[in-house]
Amino acid sequence: MWLFLPSLLFVALVAWCLWRILEKLGLPGVLCVLFFLPVVNVVFLAYVAFADRPAKAPPLPDTPPPDDTHEPSVCAQCGATIPAGQAQCPACGWSYRAPAAPPDMPPLEPPSSEKSFRDYRGF
């Protein structure tokens, strides 16, 4: 009889954890009750493990958002005012847009650990 309360608390903790897991998977949390039914719990566990679920986050767009040029801004180079609708300073020619990489240059790749080790082997 003295183990009834700890057992009940353990079952409540397991049910609460399963509820949270199911909600994060996009399933109704009340399905955690199925875990406590004999034989059904094995089928339920297999369903949760192998069923296809839709992704929650939408894919990120490939293009960056357009620049907000609706209001005038201050040039970071000379301090002059850049008029609304323009991205380049009329006084000094500075632009806050990053210059595009020339098309004939290959993209930069991070150095490999093998090359770094080879370079510093003598030290």
KARA-V590770 format. One record per pair of residues at least 24 apart in sequence whose C-alpha atoms are under 6 Angstrom apart, sorted by sequence separation. I is the first residue (numbers start at 1). J is the second residue. If there is no record, write none. Layout:
i;j
I;J
I;J
This chain:
none
